[in-house]
Amino acid sequence: MNVRADIPLISRISEELRDMLGDEFDPETFWDSLDGETDAVDIADRLISSMQDDATLADAAKEYAAEISSRAKRISERAGAKKKALLQILDATGEKKLERPLATISRRAGSISVSITEESVIPSQLMKTTVFPDKSEIKKQLQAGEVVPGAELVRGPDTVSVRVK
């Protein structure tokens, strides 16, 4: 959607309207008057509608991605089951290898891995520790007026809230 708003014009007319309305400023009158002089309200309406369309498309894309992911998982599981069946055939025949036109299947020894049976008794020098700042606690202290070296409160960019009636 290509929406081009003349922001300097909208700003200038808004300022003029505020000056004209003065102490009798009323948001409804302001917006009605601005709508008569500029296309700001029409552009806002088109942007809101387009945002809602985008949100619907994003939700549909997420749903489709979940369906595709689920399908991929089922296909992978099916391939794994077929691999197990091939191993059973090799086991049943007592052979380690079967050459076929499409592929050669071979029995291979499983790889060695570590299984943790009781984590609490593993020596500390064999443990990994991840250390990172606790941002929620840092924020609490900074908001309480305390100084936290290496941290500061920053305000993010302003945004807009859109509530659908």
N, C-alpha and C positions, 0 to 999 in steps of 0.2 A: 504494500500500500504506500503510495507516494503522496504524502500530505505535506504541503508547504504552507506554513503559516507566516504571515508578515508580523513577526514578533515585535519589531520596533513600532509598527503602526498600532498593534494591539496595546502595547505599553503606553504609547502617547495618548490614545483615546481613553484608556483606563484612568490615567492620571487626570485628564480633562474632566471625565465623569466624576471622579472623587472630588475635584475642586468644585464642580457645579453643584453636587449634592451636599457638600459641606457637612454640617451637623445633622442634616436630614438623610444621611447615608442609609440606604436600605439595600441589602444584598440582592433582593429580588428585582428591584428597580435597576440596580447597577447591571446585573446580568442581562435583563431585558434590553436595556439601552445599548449595552455592548454588542448584543446579538444583532441589533438593528444597524449598527455601524461597521461591524467586522464579521468575519466568518469564524471567529474563535470558538463559539459554542458549537457550530456545525462540525468543525474540525475535532473538537473534544468528543462529540457524539460518534463520529466515524472512528476515532481512535479507540474509544471504549468498545464499540462493536467489534472492531478488528482484534482487540485484546481478548475478548471473549471467544472469538473464532480460534485464535491462536491457542488459548487454554484448552479448548475442546480438541483441537488437533494434537496438542501435546499429550493430553490424556489418552487419546486413541492410539498414539504412537507408543506410549508406555505400555498400554494393554497389549498391543500387537507384539512388542518386544518381549513381554512376559510369556505370551503364547509361543513365540518362536523359541525362546529359551527353554521352555518346558518341552517343546518338541525335540530340540537338540539333545536335551537330557535323556528323553526316552529313546532316541535313536542310539545315543552313546551306550546306554544300558543294554540295548538290544545287541549291539556289536560286542559288548563285553560278554554277554551270555553266549554268543556264538563262539567267541574265543575259548571260553570254558568248555564248550562242547567239543571243539577241536582237540583240546588237551585231553579230554576224556577218551576220545578216539585213539590218540597216541598211547595213553595209559592202557587202554583195553588191548591194544595190539602189542604192547611191549616195545614199540619202536620209538626212536627219538626224533625221527625226521620223516616227512612225507612230501615228496615233490609232485606237484600238480601243474597243469598248464597255466593256471591263473596265479599261483603263488607256491612258495615252499614254506611249509610250517615245520617248526623245530621246537622241541622241548628245551626249555632254558631254566636253569636253576633260579629260584627267587633271589632277589637282592637282600642283602643284610641291612637291617635298620634297627634303630633303638626304640624300645618300648619302655616308657616310664611307668613303673609299677607303684612307686610311692615317692612323689615329688619332695615331700618334707624331709626326707633323709639324704637327699643328694647334697654333696658338699657345696658350700657357697661359692668356691672358686670355679665351679662348673655351672653356675647359674648366670644368666644374662639379666641385667637390670636396665630398664629404660627410664630415663629421668627427663621430665619436661615440665615447663611452668604450669602451675595451677591457676589458669586465667580467672576463674570465678572467685577464688580467694584473693588474688591480686586486685581484682576490680573492687571487691568489698573494702579492702584496706585503703585503696586510693580514694574511693568515695567517702570513706570515713575521715579523709584528710591526712592520712599517713603517707610518708614518703617511701616508695618502693624503688630502690636503685634498679635502673635498667628497664623501667616500665612507666608508662604514662597513659592517661585516659585520652582517647581521641574520639571525636564525633564523626560518624560516617556521613556520606552525602545525603542530602534531603531526598526524599522519595515521595510518592503519591500513593494514597490509599484509595482503592476503588471498591465500593460496596454495591452489589447488585440488589436492586429492590425486590 
